[in-house]
Amino acid sequence: MPNSPNGIEVTVNGIMLDDNRLIVMYTVFDPREGEESKFSDYLIQMESVFGTIRETSGFGTVNDDNTKMSYVQSFEPPNPFVKNIDFHIAMDNNPAEKATIPFKLDRSKAMMTKYNMKLDESIKTDYSIYEFEKLVVTPTQTVIKGIIKVKDKKAWDEMGMGHLAFQID
């Protein structure tokens, strides 16, 4: 599919790497006409020798004539020992229509972490305890790592926070 018989082209335009995430910028050119949702048909996966690298977020913009979509996709940072990554793309409605673009990670060009600080702080509320363990600030993202201990799971879920709970007491 980098250059498929039906005219679909996939290009990895760039990658960015730091301690918090791997960012992949890519474009999909799809000349097929009359298919409004064609760009939602693509499945993306990143793999290394250690397995799948989990996607965390992403977005894309389509051009005016609906032929090219430019994406920015974020993934968890790969294992520090990973040197080669495969970018897989496939069409949801036709799994045989797929491609792999391999690339090497040059960690000497990775963006450096600005701050990497251990924390030993907690905040208690009526429903939970937030324990903050680490602050990692990089050029692409600030991450606070820790644990949320929930005292009352039902109340927590009613507040719409169920997806944030890592540990329930």
ZIWORA-V443410 format. One record per backbone hydrogen bond with DSSP energy under -1.0 kcal/mol. CO is the residue of the C=O (numbers start at 1). NH is the residue of the N-H. Records with the same first field share a line. If there is no record, write none. Layout:
CO: NH  NH
//
This chain:
4: 7
8: 4
9: 29
11: 27
14: 25
16: 23
17: 111
21: 18
22: 75
23: 16
24: 73
25: 13  14
26: 71
27: 11
28: 69
29: 9
35: 38
37: 40
38: 41
41: 92
43: 90
45: 88
46: 53
47: 86
48: 51
51: 48
54: 76
57: 74
59: 72
61: 70
63: 66
67: 30
68: 63
69: 28
70: 61
71: 26
72: 59
73: 24
74: 56  57
75: 22
79: 82
83: 105
85: 103
86: 47
87: 101
88: 45
89: 99
90: 43
94: 97
96: 98
97: 91
99: 89
101: 87
103: 85
106: 109
107: 110
115: 137
117: 135
121: 132
123: 130
127: 151
128: 125
129: 149
130: 123
131: 147
132: 121
133: 119
134: 145
135: 117
136: 143
137: 114  115
141: 138
143: 136
145: 133  134
147: 131
148: 167
149: 129
150: 169
152: 156
153: 157
154: 158
155: 159
156: 161
157: 160
161: 164
167: 150
//
